[in-house]
Amino acid sequence: MMFLPSRRQPPFQYDEADATEIPRMAALALQLNDAMHNLQPMPDEAMDGLNNAHTAVVEALADAPVTKSTEIADKLRVLADLVEDDEGGVLTLESVMLQAVLHDLGAFRIREAIAEGFDFVETIYGDLLQLRAECYTRIDRPN
């Protein structure tokens, strides 16, 4: 008889009632990466499945729009995990997530500044947006 290990909690806490996709995807990405390293050895097909799932989650996380600073922090946790684990295919995911996080941070800060009534926004945030879009991204003012 095979016993499954007890269900682990996400690597960081979040309020399930207030949670969006981002904290859940971030927790899943961290758990998948942990599983790939701590459940060795395993058949190649199983490892390929875990790796494919991890890649899909990280790419979806990179594309997910942020609405609050805690979601940026969740993405940063996944980026830090990718940086610490610099083996194999995660190097390509590292650059994808880095560009996404910098873009999201820049866009978030610009939206905050516009909402507070500032007409001038620090140029570094525009530069961060340029990394992802390869040109300045338009941030609309609320009507």
N, C-alpha and C positions, 0 to 999 in steps of 0.2 A: 504494500500500500504506500502510495506516494503522498507526502504531506507538503502542501504549499506553505511557503513562509508567510507569516502574518502580514497583513496589508500595512504597508508603510505610509506614514503621513507625508504630505508634500514637504520638500526641503525648506520651504518657508510658509508661514501661515497666511491665510487669506480668509476673509469673511465670505462664506459661500453665498449668502443672500445678496451681497453686493458685488460678487465676482463677475467679471466679464470673461471673454474667451482668453485674454492675454495671460492672467495669472494661472489659469488651468493649463494652457499650452506650455507655459514656461515650466511649471511643475512637471508636466509630462516629459518635456525635453530633458530635464535634469534626471528624471528617473530612468528614462531610456538609456541615457549615456552611462548612468551608474550600473544599470543591468548589463550593458555590453562589456563593462570592465570587471564586474564582480561575479558574474555567472559563467566565467570561463572554466574549462573548455566547453564548447558546445558545437554542434554540427554547423558546417559552413552555411547551409540553407537557413538555419535559425539565426545565425549571426547576420546574414544578408537581410533577413526580414527585419531584425531590430535596427540595423543600420538604415534601411530604407524608411522605416517608420520615423526614426530620429531625424533624418534629413527632411522628410515631409513636414514634420512638426516645426522644425526650426525655420524652414522656408515660409510656412504659413504664419508663424510668429513674426518674422521679419516684415511680412506684408500687412499685418494687422494694424489698423489705425489706432493711435492712442488718444485717450480723452482725459487722462489725468496723470500726474507725475508718478504715481505708484506703478502704473503700467510701464513707464519708461524704466523704472528701477527693476521691474521683473525682467524686461528684455536685457538689461545690463547684467543681471545675474546669469542668464544663459550665455551671454557673450563672455563673461568671466570664466564660466565653465569650459567654453570652447578654447579660450586662450590657455587655460591650465592644462587642457588635454589636447596637445598639439600633434596627435598621431593621425596618420592616414588622411581620410577624407574630410575630417573636421576643419582642415585648413581652408578649404573653399567655403565652408559654412561660416567660418570666422569673419572673412571679409564681407560676406553678405549681411551678417548680423551687425557688424561694425558700421557699415554704411547706413543700415536701417535705423540703428539707435541714434547716430549722429543726426540724421535727417529728422527723426521724430522729435528729438530734443530741440533742434532748431525751430521746427514748425510750432511746437508747443510753446516755446518761449515767445515767439513772435505773436502768436494768438493771444497769449497772456498780456503782452505789452499793448497790443491793439485794444483789447478789452478794457484795459486800464486807461485808455485815452492817449497813449504816447504816439506821436507821429514819427519819431525817430527810433529805430531799433538797432541795437549793436550790430555791426557788420559781420561779426563772427557767425551769427545765426543764419544770415543769408548765405555765407560761405558753406555752412554745414548742409543747408538745403541743396546747394549746388553739387555736392558730392554724390547724392543719390540721383538727382534728376539730370545731371550734366548741363543744367542751365538753371537759372533762378526759378523757383517754384512760386506761383502766385498764391498768396494768402489773402483771401477775401475778407474785407471788413464786414461785420454784421450790419444789416440795414437798420 
